[in-house]
Amino acid sequence: MLHAMALLSRPPLVDRANVPMQIDALRAALPRVSRDAPRLRPIIEIAEKFATFAPIEPGYYGGLHHRAAQVMNAWDARRLADGCEALRAGP
């Protein structure tokens, strides 16, 4: 799910012809995603929207791409901060 969302959140980097494959990957992954992780909740919510919405035109979901970029950027920033905190804490 995270890989598909990373690609869907950056439409200039992904050929629109490949977007349906990413949506299929999301649809396959979503039933297996644990809803118990609060940090994943925003990503799951936008992933579910991608999985259920019809594209505006083939391979393009309009504002969902922008919202996904916001959510994934926040995820990336939090993961980086977690890594920095772990390094500061030491072994």
C-alpha positions in Angstrom: 0.0 0.0 0.0 2.8 2.5 0.9 4.6 1.9 -2.4 1.4 2.4 -4.4 0.5 5.5 -2.4 4.1 6.9 -2.9 3.7 6.6 -6.6 0.1 7.9 -6.7 1.1 10.9 -4.7 3.6 12.0 -7.3 1.8 11.9 -10.6 4.5 13.6 -12.6 6.8 10.7 -11.8 4.4 7.9 -12.9 3.2 7.3 -16.5 -0.6 7.6 -16.4 -0.7 4.2 -18.2 0.7 2.6 -15.0 -1.8 4.2 -12.6 -4.4 1.5 -13.1 -1.8 -1.1 -12.0 -1.2 1.0 -8.8 -4.9 1.2 -8.1 -5.2 -2.6 -8.6 -2.3 -3.0 -6.1 -4.1 -0.8 -3.6 -7.3 -2.7 -4.0 -5.4 -6.0 -3.4 -3.5 -4.6 -0.4 -6.2 -2.7 1.5 -8.1 -5.7 2.9 -4.9 -6.9 4.4 -3.9 -3.6 6.0 -4.1 -3.3 9.8 -6.4 -0.5 10.9 -4.8 -0.6 14.3 -1.9 1.7 13.5 -3.0 5.3 14.1 -0.1 6.7 12.0 -1.4 4.8 9.0 -4.9 6.0 9.3 -4.5 9.1 7.0 -2.8 7.0 4.3 -5.5 4.3 4.5 -8.2 6.8 4.2 -6.8 8.3 1.0 -5.9 4.9 -0.4 -9.5 3.8 0.1 -10.6 6.9 -1.9 -8.3 6.0 -4.7 -9.6 2.5 -4.7 -13.3 3.6 -4.9 -13.3 6.8 -7.0 -13.5 6.9 -10.8 -10.6 8.7 -12.4 -11.3 12.1 -13.9 -9.5 10.9 -17.0 -7.5 7.7 -17.5 -4.7 7.6 -14.9 -5.7 10.9 -13.3 -7.6 11.3 -10.0 -7.5 15.1 -9.7 -7.2 16.5 -6.2 -6.7 13.0 -4.7 -3.1 13.1 -6.0 -2.5 16.4 -4.2 -4.1 15.1 -1.0 -2.0 11.9 -1.3 1.1 14.0 -1.7 0.3 15.9 1.6 -0.4 12.7 3.5 2.7 10.9 2.1 5.0 14.0 2.8 3.8 14.0 6.4 4.4 10.2 6.6 8.0 10.7 5.2 8.7 13.5 7.5 7.6 11.5 10.6 9.6 8.5 9.5 12.7 10.7 9.1 12.1 12.3 12.5 11.7 8.9 14.1 15.0 7.8 12.6 16.8 10.9 13.8 15.4 10.4 17.3 16.5 6.8 17.3 20.0 7.9 16.3 20.2 10.5 19.0 19.0 8.0 21.6 21.8 5.6 20.6 22.0 1.9 21.2 
